[in-house]
Amino acid sequence: MTGQSIFAGVIRIFCPAMGKLLNSCPAPASMAAMKYLLSLIGVVLILESLPYVACPEAMQKWLRQLSEVNPAVLRVIGLLAMGVGLLLCYLTQQTNLI
């Protein structure tokens, strides 16, 4: 199995809309979809790194406080954030609401 087919398989599992796009489009369009996905990952990395660049001391303090939070609470917060993210993906890809 090639790296590209593994990546496409992962996309089909975790993002059905992107999987449909990869299955239905000819090779150049699927490469455009891959470029789009990689651009989105890049934007996420940029946004995630902003607090560390802008105020690293405050981030260290916040991370120390975060390490004292009960793991069950962190898990619930993570699941809620993931649910909101999945809902946004669904709304933007499968409906005309947004």
C-alpha positions in Angstrom: 0.0 0.0 0.0 1.4 3.4 -1.0 1.6 6.4 1.3 -1.0 8.2 -0.9 -3.5 5.3 -0.7 -3.1 5.1 3.1 -3.7 8.9 3.4 -6.7 8.6 1.2 -8.1 5.8 3.3 -7.7 7.8 6.5 -9.5 10.7 4.9 -12.4 8.4 3.8 -12.7 7.1 7.3 -12.6 10.4 9.2 -14.1 12.8 6.7 -16.7 11.1 4.5 -17.3 14.3 2.5 -13.6 14.5 1.6 -13.6 10.8 0.9 -16.5 11.2 -1.6 -14.6 14.0 -3.2 -11.5 11.8 -3.6 -13.5 8.9 -5.0 -15.5 10.9 -7.5 -12.9 13.2 -8.9 -10.2 12.5 -11.4 -6.6 12.6 -10.3 -6.0 16.4 -10.7 -9.1 17.3 -8.7 -8.2 14.8 -5.9 -4.7 16.5 -5.8 -6.5 19.8 -5.5 -8.5 18.4 -2.6 -5.3 17.1 -1.0 -3.7 20.6 -1.4 -6.9 22.1 0.2 -6.7 19.7 3.1 -3.0 20.3 3.7 -3.7 24.1 3.6 -6.4 23.7 6.3 -4.0 21.7 8.4 -1.4 24.5 8.0 -4.0 27.1 9.1 -4.8 25.1 12.2 -1.1 24.8 13.0 -0.7 28.6 12.6 -3.7 29.3 14.9 -2.5 26.8 17.5 1.0 28.3 17.6 -0.1 31.9 18.0 -0.4 31.9 21.9 3.0 30.3 22.2 4.6 33.0 20.1 2.6 35.9 21.5 2.8 35.2 25.2 4.9 32.1 26.1 5.1 32.9 29.8 1.4 33.0 30.1 1.1 29.8 28.2 3.5 28.1 30.6 1.4 29.3 33.5 -1.8 28.1 31.9 -0.3 24.7 31.0 0.8 24.3 34.7 -2.7 25.0 35.8 -4.1 22.7 33.1 -1.9 19.8 34.4 -3.7 20.1 37.7 -7.2 19.6 36.2 -8.8 16.2 36.6 -8.2 14.0 33.4 -11.9 13.1 33.2 -12.7 16.8 32.9 -10.1 17.3 30.2 -11.5 14.2 28.3 -15.0 15.7 28.4 -13.8 19.1 27.2 -11.9 17.3 24.4 -14.9 15.3 23.4 -17.1 18.4 23.3 -14.6 20.3 21.2 -14.3 17.3 18.8 -18.1 17.2 18.6 -18.4 20.9 17.8 -15.7 20.4 15.1 -17.5 17.4 13.6 -20.8 19.3 13.6 -19.2 22.3 11.8 -17.7 19.9 9.2 -21.1 18.3 8.7 -22.9 21.6 8.5 -20.5 23.1 6.0 -20.2 19.9 3.8 -23.7 18.3 3.9 -26.2 21.1 4.4 -27.0 24.5 2.9 -27.2 26.2 6.4 -23.7 27.7 6.1 
